[in-house]
Every structure is written in C-alpha cells, then in structure tokens.
Amino acid sequence: DRLIAPLQHPNFRRLAIAMGLWLFSCTLIGAFGQLYARRVFHATYTELSAWSIAASLGTIVAGLAVGHLMDRVGARALGAVMLILAPCFGVGWFLMTETPLQFHLPLIGEIHTCWGMVLMTVVSFLSAGFYSSVGLAHMSLLAATAPERGRTLAMAMQWTLVGLIGAGGSLVGGYVMDLFPPAGLSLTLLKNTHFHFVHALVILHALIAWFVVVPIFLRVRVKRGGISVLEAFDRIVLVNPLRFASGIYHARIMASPVTRRRRMAAVEATGESGAEVFVLDLAARLSDPSADVREAAAHS
C-alpha cells in the first residue's frame, strides 16, 4: 500500500510516466550511437572518448545557466522547452560523412580524423546541456509533486519506475539494430553514407519525445509552475542566441559580489541583450547600493 499510494496522485504519476518514456527514448540511442561510429566510421576509442568529454563539459557549462533560467520561467516550462529542443540535435547523425580532416591542437599535436567525428563532438557538447536540463527540471518537479506523507519513499518509487520504463529502450534499440544489414539500407544520405539503424533510432527518439512525452509532461501541474510553456519558448528560443548567452553571463555577474563598475557594466550588457527573461534581474538592481547601478538598471 505504501508503494502504490504515491501513484494515486495524478501529477506524480504523470511525471513518472513522462520521464520514464523520456528515458526510454534516450536509451533507444544510448550506446548504439558509438557502435555505429565504430562500425561505419571506424572511430577510434580516443575519438569516442572525445564525445564523452565534450558532453561532460557541456553539462558543466549548462549547469551554470539552467538553475538561473529555472528560477525565472519555472521547472515545468523549462523542461517542456528542452524536451522539444533536445531531439533536434539528432540531425547531426544525418550529416556525418567520412570526409578526412587534419588540424593541429596545442600540447596534443596533429589530429587526423573525419568530419563526422568532429561534428558529433561539437553536437555532444551542445546537446548535453539540453538533455541535462530535462533531468534538473525533473528533480525540481519531483520535489513539487511528491506527496507530503512518505515523501522519501515516493521519490524512490518514482526513480524505480523511471528506470524500469527506461530500461526497455535498450532492448528496443538492440532489436532495431539487429534488423538492419551491416552495410545499412540502400537509401543514401550525404557523401554516399547509407541510412542505418542509428538514423531510425534518432527518428524514433524524436517521435516519442514530441508526440508522447511532451503531451504527458504538459499535463503535470504544480502550484507554482512559473510562466506558460509558450511564453517560455518565446523568451528562451525566439531570441538571438548569442545575446541570450551574454544576458545569462552578465545576469550572474550582477548578483555576484563584484565592484560597482562591474555591476553597472553587467546591468548595461544585460539590458542590451533584449531578453525579457532577465527583467527580474534588472528589477532587483533597482535597490542596489550604488546610484550608478540603479540608474543603469532603470534605463535598461
């Protein structure tokens, strides 16, 4: 009875199902992407390690901004936006080619690789932040939807359900991989690269995320859910990405114990970014001890 009780709460149950299916769609690709790179592009283990390192760095960099954005738009809105955007990085798998590349890195020397490996290293860095944002939004919503009574057991129960549902993705991914011939299908992509199992898995991942996970996730309701998903999409996505990144960086500086000049410069840079999501950060500077900072905040 204690194990079943948390699932009687609709929002808690919906969140568990949504995140379980999200993990299912992610494990569809999982390690099969690296198997594809080894089989088709003959990737070295060093090149595959570069993917993992890039993904770790991307997660670290994104972690500096995700918490700030979550405070401004809400975990539900941010999670929904990231669920929509993250699968878009799967396009990188369709752009991989064996075009040789050679370049020099300081302290390392000459690097001999191909376009596909470099492309996916960059994609790993960029996509890791989006995927990790979904996990952070999940943890925040889990704390908000877990029942007060038996909260610890309820959280453990949800992680168990998410893991059980997600584990099925590896089974399905392996099954799809076995269906494809070693050389892939006759359908060709860029530079005579054949349509292979990884491309099918990427499509499945996106379809499950967009048409199954997102609708269930949007039915999760919390008392303080922040702004709407459409408004969050408008504030986060439909803006200049470089100016938006600049706004995040300078918004963090504004709240840091820095000199008056640096706070004033950060306020001005944040205002110039033009991103509406940082209005609250600028409003907070209206009570800054420095008159120059207050004036810059009011002007921005």
N, C-alpha and C positions, 0 to 999 in steps of 0.2 A: 504493500500500500504506500509506503514512504517513497518508493522508486517511481510509482505511477503518478502520485499526487502532483508533481510539478507539471506533468504533461497535460493536466486538466486546465492549465492556464493558457488561453488561446495564443497570446503574444509569445509566451515562452516556447510553446510548441511550434509555432510558425517559424521562429528564429532558428530553432534546432533543425527543422526540415530544410529551410533555405540554406543554412550554412553546411549542412550535410551534403546537399546536392551540389553546392558550390565546390566543396572539396572533391566530390565525385568527379565533377567536370575537370578539375585541375589535375587529378591523378590519372585522368584519361591520357594526358600527355606525359606528365611526370618524367620518369627516366627514359621513356621511349624516344624523346627528342634527341638525347645523347646517343642512343642506339642508332638512330637514323643518321646522325652525323658521322658515327664510326663506320657504318655500313656503306653509305653512299659517298661521303666526302672524305673518308679515310682520316678523320680527325685524330690528332694525337691526344694523349691524356693531358699534356700541357695545355693544349688549346681548350679542352673541355674544362680544365681547372680554371682557365681564364673566365669562362662563363660564370662559374660559381663565385669567383672572387668579385666579378663585376656586379652580380646580383646582391652579394653581401654589402658592397659599398653603396649600391643604390638604395638598399633598405635603410642603411645608416643615414644617408643624406635625406631621404624622405621623412625619416622619423623626426627630424628637426622641425618639419613644417606641418606634418599631419596633425599633431596634437593641437597646434595653434588653429588650424582650419576647423578641426572638430569642435573646438570651443566656440567658433564663430557661426558655423552652419548646423551643427548637431551631428551626432554619430549616424543617425538614420539617413539623413540627406547625403552626407559624405560617402557612406557605404554604398548607397544606391548609385551615385555618380561613378564611383570606382568600379562597381560591378558592370556598369555599361562600358566603361572605357578600357578596362584591363584586357578583355579578349581581343581588342583591336590590334594589339601588338602581335597577334598571331600572323598578321600579314607578312612579317619578316620571314617566316618559313617558306613563303611562296616566292620570295625574292632572292633566295640563296642560289649562288652559282659557284662553279669551281674556278672562276677567273683567278689566276695567281696574283698574289700581292707580295711586295717586298718593301720593308721600311726599317728604319733604324730607331731603336729606343735607347736612351741614355742608361748606362750601367748594365744593360742587357745585351746590346749588340744588334746584329742583323736578325730580322724576323722574316721567315718565309712561311707564308700561309696562303689562304684564298679569301675571296670576297665574302663567301658565306660565313666563315668563322668570325671575321671581323664584324660583319653585320650583326650576327647573333650575340656577340659580346656586348655591343652597344645596346641592342634591344634588351638584353638581360639587365643591364644597368638601369635603363629607363623603366622597364616594366615592373621590376622588383618593388619599387616604391608604391605602385598602384595596387599590386597584389597584397603587399603588407598592410596597406591602408584598410583593405577589407577586413583583415584579421583584427586590427586595432578597433575598427568600428564594431565588430562582432563582440569583442571583450567588453566594450562600453555598453552595448545594448544588453548583453547577458546580465551585467550587474543591474541594469534598469528593469529587466523583465523577470528576473528570478524572484520567486515568492519569498516573503519575509521569513516565513516559517520553513526551516530546513533548507536555508539558502545554500549552504556549502554542499550538501548532498544534491541539491537541484543542479548546481553548476557542474558537478562531477557527472551527473546523469546526462546533461546536455553534451558535454565533451565526448562522452562514451557514444552517444547516438551519432554525433557528427563523424566520429572516427569509423563507426560501423558502416554508415552510409558511404562515406568517402572511400573506404577500402574496396568497394565494388568497382570503382573507376579503374583500378589497376587490372582487374580481371577482364573488364570490357576492352580496355586498351590493348592488352595482350592478345585477346581474341581477334580484334581488328587487325593487329599487326600480322598475325598468322594467316589471315585471309589474303593478304597481298603477296604477289610473287616477289622474289628477291630483287628483281630489276624494276619493280613498280609497274604501273599501268602504261599503256601506250600514249595516254594523254601527256603532252609535254608542256612545260612552263618556260621560264627564262633559260636561254642558252642550252636548250635540249634537256633540261632537268625534268625527270619524269614525276608525275603525280604519284605520291607514295602514301604509306599508311599515316605518316605524321600529318600530312595535309588533311586527310579525312578526320583525324583526331582533333585537329585545330578547329575544323568546321563544327564538329560535334560539341566541342567545348563552348564555342560561341553560341550555338543554338540553345544549349541547355542553360547557359548563363542568362541570355537575354529573354528567352521565352518561358523559362520555368523558374529559375532562381529569382530574378528581379520581381516578377509579379507576386511571388510569395513573400519576398523580403519587404515589399511596399505595404503589405498588409500588417506588418508589425507596428504596433502603436505604443508609444511611450508618453509619459505625462509631459516631459519637456523634450520634445523631439527636434527643436530648432526650427529652421525655416523649411519650406516645402522643397521637394526634390527638383522641381522645375526652376525654382528660384536659385537653388544651389548650383544647378547646371549652368544657369545664366551667369552667376558670379564667378564660377571656377573655370568653366570650359570656354565660354564665349567671350574671352578676353585675350589680349596679347600675352602669350605665354612668358616671354622674356620680362615684360613689365610686371607680370603677376609674380614671377620668381623674385624680382627685385623688391616688390612690395612685401613679400614674406620675410626676406632677409632684413630689410630695414625696420619692419614692424617688431622683429625680435630685438633689434638694437635699441629701439625706443624704450622698451621695457627693461633694458639692462642698466646696471649702474655705471653709466659712461658719463663723459663730460658734457657740459651744456652744449658746446658746439656740435658734438657728435649727435646728440639727441635732436638738435634743431635740423641738422643735415638729414638725419633719418626721417624726421617728420616731413620735410620737404620732398624727399625721394618717394616716400610712401604716398603722399598726395599726388605726385606726378604719375604714379603707376595707374591711377584712374580706376582701380579695382574697388568696387563697392564693399567687398567683404572686409576691407580694412577701416571702414568708417568708425567702428567701435574703438579701434586702436588710436585713431586720431582724436576721437572724443575724450579718451582717457587722458590725453596730453593737455587738455584744456585746464586741468588743475595742476599742471607741472609747476614746480617752484620757480622756474625761470620764466620771466616775462617774454623773452625772445621765443622760447619754445611754445608758450601758449599762443603767441601771435601767429607763429608759423602753422600751428595746428588749426587755428580759426581760419586762416587764409586758405589752407588746403581743403 
